[in-house]
Amino acid sequence: MSDVPADQLDHLNYAFALVTAKGACAPMSPRVDRTNLPALRQLKARYPHLRTSLSVGGAGNANHFSVVVKSDAALQRFAASAVSLMKQGGFDGIDVDWEYPSSAESQGFTRLLAELRRQLDAAGAADRTRYLLTIAAPAGPARYAVLELGQIHQYLDWLGLMAYDFHGTWSTVTDFAAPLFSASDDPAPLPQRLAYNANAAVQAYLLAGVPPAKIVLGAPLYGSGWKGVPSVNHGLFQPAKGVPPGTRDPGIFAYRDLAQNYVGRYGRFWHDEAKAPWLYDPTAGIMITYDDPESLAAKADYVKSQRLGGMMVWELSTDDAQHALVSAIRTHLG
């Protein structure tokens, strides 16, 4: 925890706890938790303003939320186990990261949040505190269209809008992973061009009735890259022939890696409509979409102009050693 910039954070999510096949909330790695949780308590003691939540779920994990929402009894058992695990860990709340409920599970998702809110409030009344409930919320239109956004916000302190991965290593044409706005020269089909950006997602949530103060805009501290990209338009909106090696996973680059090994060596370009940068090397044929201090400053200014609740990032360890990206957000949010 020594590298966590707690002085620049208001809240920290600890990821992840799992949903078991029997519908219980359980630690992902008890061995790791035995080291991390005491360190997290020490961090909170040093920075009393810092609040923490236990994140449950995650995209890369085998979670069984579908089991949980099959009955009221299952919901109650899961919520009880989640609240118990939260309290054991010394957390201030629970963050639900279900990626993603189907249309058939939408009402179950609403009921899940309602039951968690009920049990958190009961625990908070007994402990003379208020426990938080948040979610990692989808930014893709096909994902959020099935959610009962007009209802679920009443149970939540905020929704962390995952406004990234609009394009990535699965895409066959290079494009921005996390643009703030749409780009008029994007050759993608019109519905995709208009919807695959942070502003479009925010406006959809607002239109659905989510209060602006409950929307927390997410930003990535990593980039996505492609190889075999022709030297046209500096590699933007071009066909690709695959992905290059990344920091750890193919095509995925931690910002600290980009700052140390790519920025300054690759050409850095800026799209003023999308408010997004990218890197391109015509010799290597590699294009990388990412966020940097300039694009995150633009997002922070947008958050203020829309009177949103703030910003979140995924995830802290991918920032550089100077915490340049977190610092840019904090500076512009004020």
C-alpha positions in Angstrom: 0.0 0.0 0.0 3.0 2.3 0.2 2.6 3.3 -3.5 -1.1 4.3 -3.1 -1.4 8.1 -3.5 -4.0 8.3 -0.7 -3.5 12.0 -0.2 -5.0 12.5 -3.7 -7.9 10.0 -3.3 -11.2 10.2 -1.5 -12.2 6.6 -2.0 -10.4 3.3 -2.7 -12.0 0.1 -4.0 -10.3 -3.2 -3.1 -10.7 -5.7 -5.9 -11.9 -8.4 -5.8 -14.1 -10.6 -3.7 -15.9 -13.4 -5.6 -19.4 -14.8 -5.9 -19.2 -18.6 -5.4 -21.2 -21.2 -7.2 -23.3 -21.5 -4.1 -24.1 -17.8 -4.2 -21.9 -16.6 -1.3 -19.5 -13.7 -1.2 -16.0 -15.0 -0.5 -12.4 -13.8 -0.7 -10.6 -14.3 -4.0 -7.3 -14.9 -2.2 -7.3 -15.2 1.6 -3.5 -15.4 1.6 -3.2 -12.1 -0.2 -5.8 -10.5 2.0 -3.8 -11.5 5.1 -1.2 -9.1 3.9 -3.2 -6.4 2.2 -6.0 -5.9 4.7 -3.8 -4.9 7.6 -1.9 -2.6 5.3 -5.1 -1.0 4.1 -6.1 -0.4 7.7 -2.8 1.3 8.4 -3.3 3.4 5.3 -6.7 4.5 6.5 -5.2 5.4 9.9 -2.7 7.6 8.2 -5.3 9.2 6.0 -8.5 9.4 8.0 -10.4 11.0 5.1 -10.0 7.9 3.0 -13.0 5.6 2.6 -12.8 2.1 1.2 -15.1 -0.4 -0.4 -14.9 -4.1 -1.1 -15.4 -4.7 -4.8 -17.3 -7.9 -5.6 -17.1 -9.5 -9.0 -14.8 -8.3 -11.8 -14.7 -9.0 -15.5 -12.0 -11.6 -15.5 -13.4 -13.7 -12.7 -15.8 -16.6 -12.6 -18.7 -15.1 -10.7 -22.1 -16.5 -10.1 -24.4 -13.5 -9.8 -27.0 -15.4 -11.8 -27.3 -17.9 -8.9 -27.8 -15.1 -6.4 -30.7 -13.5 -8.2 -32.8 -16.7 -8.7 -34.7 -16.2 -5.4 -35.3 -13.8 -2.5 -33.7 -16.3 -0.2 -30.6 -16.5 -2.3 -30.4 -12.7 -2.4 -30.7 -12.5 1.4 -28.0 -15.1 1.9 -25.6 -13.4 -0.5 -26.2 -9.9 0.9 -25.6 -11.3 4.5 -22.3 -12.9 3.4 -21.2 -9.7 1.6 -21.9 -7.4 4.5 -20.2 -9.8 6.9 -17.1 -10.0 4.6 -17.1 -6.2 4.3 -17.1 -5.7 8.0 -14.4 -8.3 8.6 -12.2 -6.5 6.2 -12.8 -3.1 7.8 -14.4 -1.6 4.7 -16.8 1.3 4.5 -19.0 -0.2 1.8 -19.5 -2.6 -1.0 -19.0 -2.1 -4.8 -20.8 -4.5 -7.1 -19.0 -5.2 -10.4 -21.3 -7.6 -12.3 -20.1 -7.7 -15.9 -22.9 -7.9 -17.1 -26.5 -8.6 -16.2 -28.6 -9.9 -19.2 -32.0 -8.5 -20.0 -33.5 -11.5 -18.2 -31.4 -10.6 -15.1 -32.2 -6.9 -15.1 -34.9 -7.1 -12.5 -32.8 -9.4 -10.4 -30.0 -6.9 -10.5 -32.3 -4.3 -9.1 -33.5 -6.6 -6.4 -29.9 -7.5 -5.6 -29.0 -3.8 -5.0 -32.2 -3.2 -3.0 -31.4 -6.2 -0.7 -27.8 -5.1 -0.3 -29.0 -1.5 0.6 -31.4 -2.9 3.1 -28.8 -5.0 4.9 -26.1 -2.3 4.7 -28.6 0.1 6.3 -29.4 -2.4 9.1 -25.8 -3.0 9.8 -25.1 0.8 9.7 -27.8 1.5 12.2 -26.3 -1.1 14.6 -22.8 0.3 14.1 -23.9 4.0 14.1 -22.4 4.6 10.7 -23.6 4.6 7.0 -22.2 2.0 4.7 -21.7 2.8 1.1 -23.2 0.9 -1.9 -21.8 1.5 -5.4 -21.6 -0.3 -8.7 -19.2 -0.5 -11.7 -21.7 0.7 -14.4 -21.4 -0.2 -18.1 -20.8 2.5 -20.7 -21.7 0.4 -23.8 -25.3 1.1 -24.9 -26.1 -2.6 -25.3 -25.1 -3.2 -21.7 -26.8 -0.2 -20.0 -30.0 -0.4 -22.1 -31.1 -3.5 -20.2 -30.6 -2.0 -16.7 -33.4 -0.3 -14.7 -31.3 2.8 -14.3 -34.3 4.9 -13.2 -34.7 2.6 -10.2 -31.3 1.4 -9.2 -29.8 4.8 -8.4 -32.0 5.1 -5.4 -30.1 2.3 -3.7 -26.7 3.6 -4.7 -24.3 6.3 -3.4 -22.8 6.5 -6.9 -22.4 4.6 -10.1 -18.8 4.3 -11.4 -19.3 4.6 -15.2 -16.7 2.4 -16.9 -16.3 4.8 -19.9 -13.5 2.9 -21.5 -12.9 -0.1 -23.7 -15.2 1.3 -26.4 -12.6 -0.2 -28.7 -9.7 -2.5 -27.9 -7.7 -5.5 -28.9 -10.7 -7.3 -30.3 -11.3 -4.5 -32.9 -10.0 -4.9 -36.4 -9.8 -1.2 -37.0 -7.8 1.2 -34.8 -10.0 3.6 -32.8 -10.1 5.3 -29.4 -10.6 3.2 -26.3 -11.9 6.0 -24.1 -12.8 9.2 -26.1 -14.6 11.9 -24.3 -16.7 12.9 -27.3 -17.4 11.4 -30.8 -15.0 12.1 -33.7 -16.8 13.3 -36.8 -14.1 11.6 -39.0 -14.5 8.2 -37.4 -15.5 5.8 -40.2 -17.4 3.5 -37.8 -21.2 3.1 -38.4 -23.1 6.1 -37.3 -24.8 4.6 -34.2 -21.5 3.3 -33.0 -19.6 6.5 -33.6 -22.2 8.5 -31.7 -22.6 6.1 -28.8 -19.0 4.9 -28.2 -17.7 7.8 -26.1 -17.9 9.0 -22.5 -20.3 11.9 -23.1 -22.8 9.7 -24.8 -22.9 7.3 -21.9 -23.2 10.1 -19.3 -26.1 11.7 -21.2 -27.9 8.4 -21.5 -27.6 7.9 -17.7 -28.9 11.4 -17.1 -31.8 10.9 -19.5 -32.7 7.7 -17.6 -33.1 9.7 -14.5 -29.8 9.1 -12.7 -28.8 12.3 -10.7 -25.6 13.8 -12.0 -24.1 13.8 -8.6 -24.3 10.0 -8.5 -22.4 9.6 -11.8 -18.7 9.1 -11.3 -16.8 9.1 -14.7 -14.3 6.3 -15.1 -11.1 6.6 -17.0 -8.4 4.0 -17.9 -4.8 4.2 -16.7 -3.8 1.9 -19.6 -3.7 1.8 -23.3 -4.6 -0.7 -26.1 -2.5 -1.2 -29.1 -2.5 -2.8 -32.6 0.2 -3.9 -35.0 0.4 -4.0 -38.8 -1.2 -0.6 -38.9 -0.5 1.3 -42.2 1.1 4.7 -42.2 -2.1 6.6 -43.0 -3.7 9.3 -40.8 -0.9 8.5 -38.3 -2.4 5.1 -37.8 -5.8 6.3 -36.6 -9.0 4.6 -38.0 -6.9 2.1 -39.9 -7.1 -1.7 -40.4 -4.8 -3.7 -38.1 -3.3 -7.1 -38.4 -3.3 -8.1 -34.8 -1.9 -6.8 -31.5 1.7 -6.4 -30.3 3.1 -7.6 -27.0 1.9 -5.4 -24.1 3.1 -4.7 -20.6 1.7 -8.1 -19.3 -1.1 -9.0 -21.7 -1.0 -8.8 -25.5 -2.0 -5.4 -26.7 -2.5 -3.9 -23.2 -0.1 -1.2 -22.0 0.1 0.2 -18.5 0.6 3.9 -18.5 3.8 3.6 -16.6 5.1 1.4 -19.4 3.9 3.9 -22.1 5.5 6.9 -20.2 8.8 5.1 -19.8 9.2 3.3 -23.1 6.8 4.8 -25.8 6.0 8.5 -25.1 8.8 10.5 -26.7 9.8 7.6 -28.9 6.6 7.2 -30.8 4.8 10.1 -32.4 2.1 11.5 -30.1 -1.0 12.8 -31.8 -4.2 14.5 -30.5 -7.8 14.5 -31.7 -9.4 17.8 -30.7 -13.0 16.6 -31.1 -12.6 13.3 -29.2 -10.2 15.0 -26.7 -8.1 11.9 -27.0 -4.4 11.2 -27.7 -2.8 8.3 -29.5 0.7 7.0 -30.2 2.0 5.8 -33.6 5.3 4.5 -35.0 5.2 4.0 -38.8 8.3 1.9 -38.7 6.9 -0.5 -36.2 3.4 -0.2 -37.6 2.0 0.1 -34.0 -0.8 2.4 -32.9 -1.7 2.8 -29.2 -4.9 4.5 -27.9 -4.5 5.7 -24.3 -5.3 8.5 -21.8 -2.7 11.0 -20.7 -2.6 14.1 -18.4 -4.2 16.3 -21.2 -7.1 14.0 -21.9 -7.8 13.4 -18.2 -7.7 17.1 -17.6 -10.4 17.5 -20.3 -12.5 14.8 -18.6 -12.1 16.4 -15.2 -13.2 19.7 -16.6 -16.2 17.9 -18.2 -17.1 16.4 -14.9 -17.2 19.8 -13.3 -19.2 21.3 -16.2 -21.8 18.5 -16.0 -21.8 18.7 -12.1 -21.1 15.0 -11.9 -20.0 13.2 -8.7 -16.3 12.9 -9.6 -13.9 10.5 -11.4 -12.6 7.0 -10.9 -9.8 5.1 -12.5 -8.9 1.5 -13.3 -6.4 0.9 -11.8 -3.9 2.6 -9.6 -0.9 0.3 -10.2 -0.8 1.1 -13.9 -0.1 4.8 -13.3 3.5 5.9 -13.4 5.7 6.3 -10.3 4.9 10.0 -10.0 1.1 9.3 -10.2 1.0 11.7 -13.1 -2.5 10.7 -14.2 -4.1 10.7 -10.8 -2.5 14.0 -10.1 -3.8 15.5 -13.3 -7.4 14.5 -12.4 -7.0 15.8 -8.8 -5.6 19.1 -10.0 -8.4 19.8 -12.4 -11.2 18.5 -10.2 -9.9 20.8 -7.4 
